[in-house]
Every structure is written in C-alpha cells, then in structure tokens.
Amino acid sequence: MIKASKVVFISSELEEDFNLLTAEDPIKKGMIRAINDLRENAFSGIQIPKRLFPKEYVQKYGINNLWKYDLPRGWRLLYTVTADNEVELISAILEWFDHKDYERKFGY
C-alpha cells in the first residue's frame, strides 16, 4: 500500500538538531533520503510491533503505531504515522540514534 504523506518533526528542538547537522554528514543525507521516501510512501519503513513500543513514546506522544527506517552506519530513524483533519497522512519523526542507543531504547 503506497500512501503519500507530509513529513514533520515531532518537536521544533528535533528539527533544530536535524538542521544543525552538516550537509556532508552521512546521517543527514540518509535522513533526507528517508524524508523523501516517507513523502512518497508513509509506510516505507518497518513496522514495530506494539509490544515493543518504548513506554516513553506512548506516554509522551500517545502513539498507536511505530515505524523504523534504517539509516547509514547502523543508525535508525523512528516515526509514527497519523492523519490530520483533512485526512492527509503525516509521518512524524520522533527520534534518530545509532544502533547501540536503539538497542538500549528497545531493551535488546
């Protein structure tokens, strides 16, 4: 199922962190690719089962779905898909981190 979406950052602080990355940074390049892919298809990542959701995301953002997009060098981008009043899909970027921090967040 291919569904286009608008891509947003969950907070202005997270967007600032993204904007502070240099254009040459491979993680930023990977995130730009991810953002473009999500604009074309909100479901281009890998869906994470609900039983694995970090409680922090459920409490802080009230998410009911969670997706992972693999970035270069073992980094991960996490996002949730929602809809606005106009039924436009929105992919909201929650966080990105390296594999070690990803495993810590999910308790692997």
C-alpha positions as CSV (number, residue, x, y, z in Angstrom):
1,M,0.0,0.0,0.0
2,I,1.6,3.2,-1.1
3,K,0.3,6.3,0.7
4,A,2.0,9.7,0.3
5,S,2.5,11.8,3.4
6,K,3.6,15.1,4.8
7,V,6.7,14.7,6.9
8,V,7.2,16.7,10.1
9,F,9.4,16.6,13.2
10,I,7.6,15.8,16.5
11,S,9.2,19.0,18.0
12,S,11.0,22.1,17.0
13,E,14.0,21.0,19.0
14,L,14.3,17.9,17.0
15,E,14.0,19.8,13.8
16,E,16.7,22.2,15.0
17,D,19.0,19.2,15.8
18,F,18.4,18.0,12.2
19,N,19.2,21.4,10.7
20,L,22.4,21.6,12.7
21,L,23.8,18.5,11.0
22,T,26.2,19.4,8.2
23,A,25.2,18.8,4.6
24,E,28.2,16.3,4.3
25,D,27.0,14.3,7.3
26,P,26.1,10.8,6.1
27,I,23.3,10.6,8.7
28,K,21.8,13.8,7.4
29,K,22.0,12.5,3.9
30,G,20.3,9.3,5.0
31,M,17.6,11.3,6.8
32,I,16.9,13.4,3.7
33,R,16.5,10.2,1.7
34,A,14.2,8.8,4.4
35,I,12.1,12.0,4.4
36,N,11.8,11.9,0.6
37,D,10.8,8.2,0.8
38,L,8.2,8.9,3.5
39,R,6.8,11.7,1.4
40,E,6.2,9.2,-1.3
41,N,5.1,6.3,1.0
42,A,4.4,6.8,4.7
43,F,4.8,3.0,5.1
44,S,8.2,2.6,3.6
45,G,9.8,1.8,6.9
46,I,9.5,-1.4,9.0
47,Q,6.5,-1.5,11.4
48,I,7.5,-2.2,15.0
49,P,5.1,-4.5,17.0
50,K,3.1,-2.7,19.7
51,R,4.5,-4.9,22.4
52,L,7.9,-3.5,21.7
53,F,6.9,0.2,21.8
54,P,9.0,2.1,24.3
55,K,6.6,3.3,27.1
56,E,8.1,6.8,26.8
57,Y,6.7,7.2,23.3
58,V,3.2,6.1,24.2
59,Q,3.1,8.3,27.3
60,K,4.8,11.4,25.7
61,Y,3.2,11.3,22.2
62,G,0.2,8.9,22.6
63,I,1.3,6.9,19.6
64,N,-0.6,3.8,18.4
65,N,1.9,2.8,15.6
66,L,5.7,3.0,15.3
67,W,7.9,2.6,12.3
68,K,11.7,2.2,11.9
69,Y,13.7,3.4,8.9
70,D,17.3,2.2,8.6
71,L,19.8,5.0,8.1
72,P,23.5,4.6,7.1
73,R,26.1,3.3,9.6
74,G,23.5,1.3,11.6
75,W,21.6,4.4,12.7
76,R,17.8,4.3,13.0
77,L,15.0,6.8,12.4
78,L,11.8,6.2,14.3
79,Y,8.5,7.7,13.2
80,T,4.7,7.4,13.7
81,V,2.0,7.8,11.1
82,T,-1.1,9.9,11.8
83,A,-3.7,11.9,9.9
84,D,-4.9,15.5,10.2
85,N,-8.4,16.7,10.0
86,E,-8.2,16.7,6.2
87,V,-7.3,13.0,6.2
88,E,-3.8,13.8,5.0
89,L,-1.3,11.3,6.3
90,I,1.5,12.7,8.4
91,S,4.8,10.9,9.1
92,A,6.1,12.4,12.4
93,I,9.8,11.8,13.1
94,L,10.2,11.0,16.8
95,E,13.9,10.3,17.1
96,W,17.1,9.0,15.4
97,F,20.0,7.4,17.0
98,D,22.8,4.9,16.5
99,H,22.3,1.1,16.8
100,K,23.7,1.0,20.4
101,D,21.2,3.6,21.6
102,Y,18.4,1.9,19.5
103,E,19.1,-1.4,21.3
104,R,19.1,0.3,24.7
105,K,15.8,2.1,24.0
106,F,14.1,-1.2,23.0
107,G,15.8,-3.3,25.7
108,Y,17.6,-5.7,23.3
